[in-house]
Amino acid sequence: MTPPSPPDDAGILITLRESSAAAKALLLGVFVNKLGAFIQVFLVLFLTHRGFSPVQAGVALGCYGGGSVVGQLAGGAMSDRLGARRTILLGMSGTAVLVLAVLYLRNYPALLGAVAVVGLASNVYRPASASLLSELTPKHRQVMIFAMYRLAMNLGTTAGPLLGTALLTISYNLLFWGEALAALGYAVIALVALPGGSATAEQPAAAEPVTPAAAPAAGADAAGRRSAGYLALLADRRYLLYLVAMLVNAAIYVQYVGTLPLAMRAAGLAIGWYGAMVALNGFIVITCELLVTKVVQRWPARMVIAVGFTLIGGGFACYALPWGLAAFVVGTLGWTLAEIIGGPMMFAYPALAGPARLRGRYIGSAYAMFGVGSAIGPIVGVLLFNEFGKQVWVWVGVAALGGLVAAWHGMHSTPAAAEPVAVAERSEEGR
């Protein structure tokens, strides 16, 4: 057992400095992978360049999204059964091979199948990475380490399209080979730097201590002794409410992609102002999230999520105000603040919510629900905007209130940062 450190011992620099080599490798691997994640961003352009219709390209992108949801569920189960290192190796190696198949396939049905499988393989790593990162990190530093995890992803996601655009000016082939190399890069990092075993790998249902942070899933753990896998998770009705909150949060957040540009155009604003709102969000998240997390990680987990839902609902609701450009600036600042306050806790909590032997599945199900919300959110938002105009933002605010209620009743009241953690001792961690 690693003794709990003082609550003040969870700052940015000390968390990074005292993290194990494996935890730092996970952050690096995620950044490298996201830096080369080109296919989702450029798939529509690639397929239309190949002569497929925009509708066919859109269907292919939908297949990728569907595969990614399945991949996150599969990754959660694989992480619990095989361990995080093997899961990451399988997912990244598979991605490197399969993404090249998309480049050379000409038959449309076969192409759709390949794109769906690439979406699956390229997302298997996410629950495994998060599960191992949580396992390697003391609980009082969980929120901060997940803020760093989000920063690595955001940096890669921001720089990736710029790198992809540069490669695209030379050849589409470079995009796909670049993604394959990035996936292989993460696989090499996992092979060299990650521990071979996992304390969370499935074992016979022996007596497993349930920490206070895992209290919400105590009923699920008891049911898990009679059932296995995701059936055990489904018995945790409290956590199912949290999954609903994840879906609602994603469906609201993704409105900036689909509905916001339509609303700004309808308000008579140039498209450049929409780009400015997206840039404002990205700049604040990248530069401020760690600093904000240093403060809010001390709050009770439910309070953090409640503030996040309040701000995201209020921020988007501001778009309905008759303030012209000012409404969009204020609203964007509101939901951006929600992201940097609630985001790290939202993604750290699933690793703390259930028994260790189901950690991968708890994380995988949360990520999958976020993916489903991200897929259906733009569709619902655009339909409501076409029907009700800017009143859609009022409905978004109401949805945020519903998400807040679901999260409040679906989470344990004890702040995650207050609990000690058992970290598996490994000689290669050098702790």
C-alpha positions, 0 to 999 in steps of 0.5 A: 500500500502506498500511503496517502500523500498530503492533500497539498501534494497535488500541484502541476509540477510535483504531480508530473515530476513524481509520476512514474516513467510509465505514466509519463510514457502514457502521456507521451504516447497519447500525444504522439497518437493524436498528433498523427490521427489524420483519418477522421479529420480528412476522411471526407476530403480524401473520399471525395477526392477519390470520386465518391459522393459527399453522401458516401463520404459522410456515411463512411465518417459515420461508420468510423464514429460507430466503430470508435464507440464499439472500440472503446467498449471493447478496449475496456473489456480487453484492458480488464482481461489482458492488461493495458499494455497488451491492449494498447499494443494490439490496438495501435498495431492493428491501426497501423495495418488497417489504416493503410488498407483504407488507402488502397481499397477501391470497393465502397462496401469493403472501404466502409468495413475497413473504415469501421474497423479502423475506428474500432482499433484506433480507439481500443487504447483509450480505456486501457491508457486511462485505466493504467494511468489511474492505476499508476497515480495516487488518488489525490492526484487523479484529477490533475493527472487526467487534466494532463492527459487531456492536455496531451490529447488537446495539444495533439488534436490541435497540432495534428490537423496543421501537420496533416494539412502540410502533408496533404499538400504533398500527397494523400498517401503521406496522411495515411502513412503518417497515421500508421507511423504515429500508431506504431510510435505509440505501440513502441512506447507501450512495448518499451515503457509500460509495465507488462502486468496490470493490477486491474486484470481480471482475476477470480472473484476473490475478496476485493477491498472496496474503498470509499471511492468505490462505494457507488459500485459496491452493489455492482461488485456484489452482482459482479460475483454472480455475473461478469463483464459489462453485466456487472457494470449494468447492475450498478444503477447509480453509475448508469445515471452517471453514464447518462450524464456523460451522454448529455454532456457530450451532446451539449458540448458538441453543439459548437461544431454543428449548431453554433456556426449556423446560429452565428451565420443566422445572426449575420456574423462572418464565418471568421467570427466562428473560427475566432470562437473555436480558437478562443476555446482552444487557447483557454483550454490549453493554457488554463486547464491545469491551473484551474484544476489545481484549485478545483481538484480540492472540491467534492467531485459532485460539486465540480461536475455540478458547476461544470453542468451549470456553466455549460448550460448557461454558456450555451443559453447565452447564445439566445440573448439579443446581444449580437457578437457579445452574446457569442463571446460571453457564451463561449467563455461560459462553456469553455470555463465549464470544460476546464472546470468539469472536464478533468473530473468528468474523465477521472471519475469513472476510474474511481467509481467501480471495483478495480477488476472492472476499471477498464469497463467503467472507463470504456463505457463512459468514453463510449457514452461520450462518443454516442453523445458526440454523434447524436448531439449535432443531429439533434441540435441542427434539427432543433435549430431549423425548427425553433431558431435560437430558442434551441439554446434554451433547450440546451440549457434545460438539457444541461439541468437534466445532466446535472441531476443525473450526475448528482445522483449518479456520483458518490459524494466523497471527493475522489481526492480525499481517498488513499490509493493502492498502487501496484508496486513494480520495480520498473516504476522506480517509486 
